Amino acid sequence: MYRMDFSFAKKDDMRFISHLDLMRLFSRAMRRAEIPVKITEGFNPHFKFSIKRALKLGIESDNEEATVVLTEALKPEAFIERLNSQLPEGVFLRTAFLKTS
């Protein structure tokens, strides 16, 4: 298993998106970008993905942190490029770091 820690920005009109909608937005973008994300087991499977702090509605941020668990190694540059191509204007990745476990 591989853990990708990344930082992203939430700007402009995207500041009005709620935390749960932001989680869905990233899940859909990762699926479209074909990122090899680990899926939980059980009755309601979902991506092993978390955002460290939930922002209040209407707040912009330049440096939010998140973590996703991958099933295979992916270069941080490729991760950023593939995911940014699927994210809407106002949300974009800044940095990414791969950690193996």
Residue pairs with C-beta under 8 A, 6 or more apart in sequence:
1 38
1 69
1 70
1 71
1 100
1 101
2 69
2 70
2 71
2 72
2 73
2 74
2 98
2 99
2 100
2 101
3 67
3 68
3 69
3 70
3 98
3 99
3 100
3 101
4 67
4 68
4 69
4 70
4 74
4 76
4 79
4 96
4 97
4 98
4 99
5 65
5 66
5 67
5 96
5 97
5 99
6 65
6 66
6 67
6 68
6 76
6 79
6 80
6 93
6 94
6 95
6 96
6 97
7 63
7 64
7 65
7 66
7 93
7 94
7 95
7 96
8 64
8 66
8 91
8 92
8 93
8 94
9 61
9 62
9 63
9 64
9 91
9 92
9 94
10 17
10 22
10 55
10 60
10 61
10 64
10 90
10 91
11 60
11 62
11 90
11 91
12 60
12 89
12 90
13 90
14 88
14 89
14 90
14 91
15 57
15 58
15 59
15 60
15 90
16 57
16 58
17 25
17 91
18 57
19 51
19 54
19 55
22 51
22 91
23 49
23 51
25 87
25 88
25 91
26 49
26 51
26 66
26 87
27 46
27 47
27 49
28 86
29 83
29 86
29 87
30 37
30 47
30 49
30 68
30 83
30 86
31 37
32 86
33 82
33 83
33 85
33 86
34 82
35 68
35 70
35 74
35 79
35 82
35 83
36 70
36 71
36 72
36 74
37 47
37 48
37 49
37 68
37 69
37 70
37 71
38 47
38 48
38 69
38 70
38 71
39 45
39 46
39 47
39 48
40 46
40 47
40 48
47 68
48 68
48 69
49 66
49 67
49 68
49 69
50 66
50 67
50 68
51 64
51 65
51 66
52 64
52 65
52 66
52 67
53 64
53 65
55 61
55 64
62 94
63 94
73 98
73 100
74 98
75 98
76 95
76 96
76 97
76 98
77 96
79 93
79 96
79 98
80 93
80 95
80 96
83 93
84 92
84 93
87 93
